Structure formats: structure tokens, C-alpha cells
Amino acid sequence: MTRYDGRTALVTGGGRGIGRAICLRLASEGAAVAVVDRDLEAANSVAGEIASASGRAVALQADVTMPDQVQAMVREAEQALGPLDVLVNNAAATSATTVEATSPDDWDLELGVTLRAAYLAMKAVLPGMVERGKGAIVAIGSVNGRVYVGNPAYSAAKAGPVMWVKAMAVEYGPRGIRTNLVSPGSIRTENRSWTERLARDPEIFDKLARWYPVGRVGLPEDIAAAVAYLASDEASFVNGAELVVDGGLTAGMGPFVQEING
Ligand SMILES: NC(=O)c1ccc[n+]([C@@H]2O[C@H](COP(=O)([O-])OP(=O)(O)OC[C@H]3O[C@@H](n4cnc5c(N)ncnc54)[C@H](O)[C@@H]3O)[C@@H](O)[C@H]2O)c1
């Protein structure tokens, strides 16, 4: 028996990066996975990887900021795989790097896909989970929701789930649904921000490593492992928690400590 035998999971933004790693990890432990992305080709590719490893997956296209599409993604996932046990709110995006450069559209887009979309997906899975009296929801936050490290609208949005998972935990814990948060540090993915930063400085990840007490930035698999724990029965007493997976970045200011110690 593996932790996810007979379980089903839906992962938003599952087509690449951290979402892809979460899909592959949950499937490798036995889950049937709905890979949701607005990029259907990317979702298909991940579902194909799972199928070729003898797993079970369905690829679904949805823009998770659109309430109708979110309702449809849950309906179609459950038609294809059965009732959902796990929801992972992973899709997000950012572009504006300073307060000055943040337009009202940036604000709406970044809060919309990061915060509102997660709320919409939770609302869509909750009736079924409540009826069955069980479920696990994991939100993907960020160190940006804890300390300021750039991208202000995204950071404001990522602070939201810190409180939202607590509200969920208190309100839905008694109904058998646990809600937790994973807050990653810098993770090597090909998202828009890292692609732009890498184009500017191909050494960026190596340079950032000095900020990380463990001496490296993270990998998508580091986050997938944390999600797989929190959504499993091993975490049955963990509810409303934030698991910071950042190699110690936000534990303190390493370069400051080095400087002060001489
Ligand atoms: N990469 C990092 O350094 C890092 C650090 C902290 C937190 N995170 C968080 O991890 C999560 C994944 O990040 P990533 O780096 O893997 O991103 P990514 O850009 O590589 O992948 C995100 C996926 O989400 C999809 N997506 C975006 N908007 C969508 C929408 N409206 N509807 C449906 N799908 C949508 C994209 O098509 C893409 O496949 C995000 O919540 C991000 O904020 C990432």
C-alpha cells in the first residue's frame, strides 16, 4: 500500500514547474490525478507522463480565475476519476516587480490568479468533500507572503492564504477537511519571472544560493514532497498549518549574520 492508493487529487497549474512535480509525486504514490492547466498541451503532457508510468490521470483545461470553468473542472475531474480527496491550489502568476510599476490590471491579475482562484476552487470542491466527510486541501503560498522579497502585488496575494487556510481549518476541520499551506522559497522552474531573470543573469540561481542556509535554491520536487505529506493521512493532525519549504531563507538573515560576525 502507498499513501495515495485509491485516492484522487486535482492540481491546478499542473502542466509545468511545481504543479507538474506535485502531479507526478502524487501519481507515483498511487493517486489518480486531474492535471488542470489553462495550457491544455502542458496538462496533456503531464497526464501522458503519468500514464506512461502506469498511473491514472486526466488532463483538463481551465482558467482557474473563471468561476464557471472552475466548477466545470471539478465536475469533469470527478466524472473521470471519482470523488476528489485532494485539492492542490498551485496555479499563480506574477509580473509587476515594483509598487511603482504595478498597474491596476497587474493588481487584479496577480490577486485574481493567486488568491481569488484558490478561493473559487475550494468553494467548488467543498460540497462534495463535506458530503463525504473527508478531504485535504493544500494551498501553495510563497516566502513572498512572509517577508518582502520582491513582486509586491504577488506578495500581497501570497499573504492571503496564510490566514485563509486558518479560516478553512477552523470552519471545515470539524467536517473532516484539513487545509494547509506550503510556502516555497526560490524554486528552479521556468516560470515567467525566472525565465526573465535567467535571461538577464544566467548565474542567478547560483548567486541566490548564498542566501539559503542549505546552500542551494529549491527544486519542484522539494515542494511536491511537502504537499504529498500534508495531503496524506500521515498529516491527519495537521490542520491550518504553514509548512515553509525554503531551505532556511526566512529563518534569519544569513549574509547579515556573516557580516555582523566579521
Ligand atoms: N518557482 C518559484 O520560485 C516559486 C516560489 C514560491 C512559490 N511559488 C508558487 O508555486 C506555484 C507554481 O509556480 P511555478 O514556478 O511552478 O509556476 P509555472 O509558471 O512554472 O507554472 C504555473 C502553471 O500554472 C498555469 N496557470 C497560470 N495561470 C493559470 C490560470 N489562470 N488557470 C489555469 N492555469 C494557470 C500555467 O499555465 C503553468 O502551467 C505558484 O503558486 C507560485 O506562486 C513558486
The ligand as an ORCA input file, in Angstrom:
! r2SCAN-3c Opt
* xyz 0 1
  N       9.107     28.988     -8.720
  C       9.287     29.630     -7.572
  O      10.397     30.119     -7.260
  C       8.157     29.747     -6.589
  C       8.445     30.230     -5.316
  C       7.425     30.363     -4.387
  C       6.134     29.998     -4.717
  N       5.876     29.536     -5.974
  C       4.500     29.194     -6.281
  O       4.426     27.880     -6.784
  C       3.357     27.778     -7.714
  C       3.857     27.254     -9.046
  O       4.905     28.078     -9.519
  P       5.799     27.659    -10.776
  O       7.085     28.362    -10.623
  O       5.768     26.175    -10.920
  O       4.970     28.341    -11.950
  P       4.917     27.999    -13.524
  O       4.620     29.302    -14.191
  O       6.111     27.221    -13.941
  O       3.646     27.059    -13.619
  C       2.376     27.566    -13.320
  C       1.352     26.834    -14.140
  O       0.083     27.428    -13.830
  C      -0.632     27.622    -15.027
  N      -1.541     28.740    -14.849
  C      -1.231     30.058    -14.665
  N      -2.333     30.791    -14.603
  C      -3.379     29.931    -14.729
  C      -4.774     30.095    -14.760
  N      -5.343     31.302    -14.652
  N      -5.560     28.988    -14.904
  C      -5.001     27.770    -15.031
  N      -3.677     27.554    -15.031
  C      -2.871     28.625    -14.879
  C       0.418     27.919    -16.080
  O      -0.063     27.662    -17.391
  C       1.548     26.992    -15.659
  O       1.463     25.732    -16.286
  C       2.747     29.163     -7.768
  O       1.694     29.259     -6.820
  C       3.878     30.062     -7.347
  O       3.445     31.285     -6.834
  C       6.853     29.412     -6.909
*
